[in-house]
């Protein structure tokens, strides 16, 4: 069984990487069109995630079923576009990367970085987080990720190669806190997303589109422990095939209250900002993620 699974993963990796080699040779608009077509196909065949996305959109944005379905279709197309861009990450270097990702508010990042305590870049699964990391490294501000490995180890190895070629380094989730502390103490920046459902502690429940969402408190704890400022950032996809990468001023740390109160205040603000970004560009977020699946247990504050 293990051997057949390994063979299957190798075949899968070979197919994906062969596709990547072909897509890299296409003009920009054709690459985007390919990705959006993949997203449309996924929308058509993946009923479970299609319905989950529509439900999340309707409940969160208060739109009718037709509008929820329209946004869901665009969400899948945006996801497919990101897939095609990830397959062609080696293209995004130098002037090509500068043209693909315009940067706004970089002074906020540089001011935080100049403090020498490392920086936590707070974001979510909005726009293209892979290109955002490459573009930040191009600005001379190194970036580290903490992420769960892909199920296919051969594809994951290639993804790591693409990231590292652009200056982005990845740490496994196992031992993530230790890796994060090491990154920040070295004065690097650490990307941290606050939009994933937390199935087990540590977690806190904060309002997200009016519903309690299980959210990681680790980002805030790391900032308080190291003194690293938290700079919010996100990417906005544009219809011409480019992105806007926008940095905001660092999240203010409350001057009063105990650590738990400060952690909650920071996490609330990060989540509020994420909701604001999503409302401005709804199709750019990962609505097919079951963000509100976990419900509060006994003694968990909402």
N, C-alpha and C positions, 0 to 999 in steps of 0.2 A: 504493500500500500504506500509506504513512504517513498519507495523508488519510483512508482508511477506518478506520485504527486510531484516529485522532483523533475521528472521528465516533462510533465505538463507545464510546470513553471518555466522550464528552459524554453519550451516551444512558445509559450506566451511572451517571454522576454524577447525572443528572436523576432516574433511577429511585430511587437510594438517598436523595437529598435529599427527594424527594416522600414516600418511606416515612417518613423522619425527621419530616417535618411532621405526618404522621398519628399516628405513635407518640407524639410529644410531647403530644398531646391525650388520650391514654389515662390512666386512673388508674394508680398505681404498680404494683399487683399485675398489672394487664393488660399493662403495659410489660414487666415481668419475664417474664410468661408468654409474651409474643410472642418475646422473646429466647431463652428456653429452647426454644421450639418451633423456632426457626431452628437452634439448636444440635443439636436432635434430628434435624432434617432433614439437616443436614450430616453427622452421625454415620451416618445411613442411606445416604447417597449417596457419601461420600468413603471408599472402601474402603482406599486406601493409608494415609491418615492414621489411620483407625480401627485398622488392624492395627498400625501403628507405635506408637500410644498403648498398645494392649494389651500389646505386646511389652515396651515400656519399663517399664510398670507391673509386669508379672510379674517381670522381671529385677531391678528396683530394690527392690520391696517384698516379694518372695518369696511372693506370693499365687498361688492357683490360677487357672486360666483363667476360671472363672465370676466370681470376685471382680475379676480384672483387667478383664473386660468390663463389670462393673457400675461400676467407678470410671471407666472410659473414657467410658461413657454420661454420667455426671455431669460429667465434664470438658468434654465438648462442650456440655452444657447450660449450664455455668458460662461457657464462652466465648461462647455465644450471648447470655447475660444481659449480659455485658460489652459486646457489640456493641450491644445495645439501649440501654444506658446511655450509650455513646459517642454514639450518634445523638441522644440527648436531653441532651447536656452543657449546653446553654443553660438547661435547667430547674434544674440544680444550682447555685444561687446562694443566698446568705443563709441563712435558716432552713431551707430545703429541703436544702441541702448539709450543714448541721449535723446535721439529723435522719438523713441518709443515711449519714454517716460519723462514728462515735464515735472519739475520739482517746484513746490511752493512752500514757503515757511521754513526753509532749511536753517534759518538763523536760530530757530528754537532748538533744533537738534544740536547745532554747533555750540550754543551757549551751555546746554546741559553737558555736552561732551567735554567742554573745556574745564569743567569742575574736577575732572580726573577721578571720579568715583564710579565710572561706568554709567550706562544709560539703559533703562528698560524702555523699549519701544512698544507701546501698547497698541494692539490692533485687533482685528478679527478676520474671519474668512470672507473678506469683501474685496472685490476687484481681483488683482493678481498679486498675491503675496510673494511669489517667487521672483518676479521682475522687480518688485519693490526692494527686496534684499540686495539684488545685484546692483540696482541703481544707487542705493545708499553706500555700498562698498566703493562704487565708482567715485562717490563724493569724498572719499578718504576717511569714512567713518565705518570701521569694521563691524560686521554683524554676525551673531551666532543664533542658531535656531535650536530649540528642543522639540523633538518630534518622535512620534511612534514610527518604527520602520514599516515600510510597505510589506505586504504579505509575500511579495515576490522578491527574494533577496538579490537576484540579478538585476532587476529593474531598480531596486533601491540603491545598489552600488553605483549604477550609472547616474542616478539622480544626485547622489553625493558628489560624484565627479564633476557634474555640471555646476553644482553649487560652488564647490571649492575652487573651480577654475575662475569663478567670478569673485572669490574672496569670502564666500559665506560658508561657515563651518557648522556642523550639525552634531548635537549631543543627544544620546538616547534618553528616553523617559526614565529608564532605570537609573537611579542615582541622579535624577534631574536637579534636585536642590543643590547638591554638592557641585555639580557642573555649573549651575547658574551662579553660585557664589564665586567660583573660580573665574568665570568670565567677567563678572562685574569688578572683582578685585584687580583683574588685569587691565581694567579701564576700557574694555570693549563694550559693545552694545548687545543687548539680548532681546530678541523679539518674543513677545508674549501675547497670546490670544486669550480673550476673556469671553468667548462665545461658544464654548463647548460644554455640553451637559456633563456635570460631575456626578457619577453614579455612586461614589463613596466619599467619605471624608478624607482630607479636609475640604469643606465646602461651606458656603453660606448662601442663603437665598435672598436674592435682590429682585426688584421689579424690572422686567424687561418686556416692553410693549404691554404693560399692565398686568402681567402674569409673573408669579414667582418662578425664578429660574435658578437652578443649582449652579453656582459659580465658584471658580477657584479663588481662594484668598491668598494664594502663594505669591502672586505678583506684588501685592501690597506689603506682605511680610518681608519679601526680599528688599524692597525699596527702603522700608523702615530700618532693616537690619544693616544695610550697607551705606545708606545715604544716597543711593543712586536715584536720580530724578526719573520720573515716568513721563515720557513724551508720547502723546497720542499721535498716531499716523494711520493713514488709509489711502487706498488707490481708487480712483474713479475711472471706469472704462469709458472711452469716447467712441463715437460712431466711426471716426476716421481710422480706427485701429491703434490709437495711442492711449496712454493713461496719464492722469494727473496724480502725482504722489504729493500728498499734503501733510505737513507736520504742524502741530498745534503747540501752544505754550505748555510747559510741564504742568501736570496736575498738582495743585496746591496740597500740601500735607497739613492737616489740622494742627493747630498749636496746642490745643487742649484735648483732654480725654485720654483714656488708657489705650493700649495697643489695639485691643479688639475694636474699640470705637473708631480708631483711625483707619484700621483695615477696612471696616465696613464703609466708612465715608469715601475712601479712595476707590473701592470696588464699585460703589454706587455711581460715582462720577464717571469712571471708565465705561460702565454699562450705559449710562445716560448718553454719553458721547456716541457710542456705537449705535444706539437706537436712532440718534439724530442723523448720523451718516446714512443709515439704511433707509430712513424715510425719504431722504433726498434723492436716493438712487436705488429703489427697491430691488430691481432685478440683479444687482451686483452682489447680493448676499446669498449664503448657502441655506435657502429655505428648506431644502430637503433633509437637513439635519434635525433630528428629534430633540430640539433644544429644551423643551419643557417636559420631557418624559419623567424625570425624577421628581417625586413629590416629597415634601418635608416629612421627616420622621419625628418620633416623640422627642420633644425638647428642642427641636430645631427652629430657631427664630426666623420669621418671615419679615 
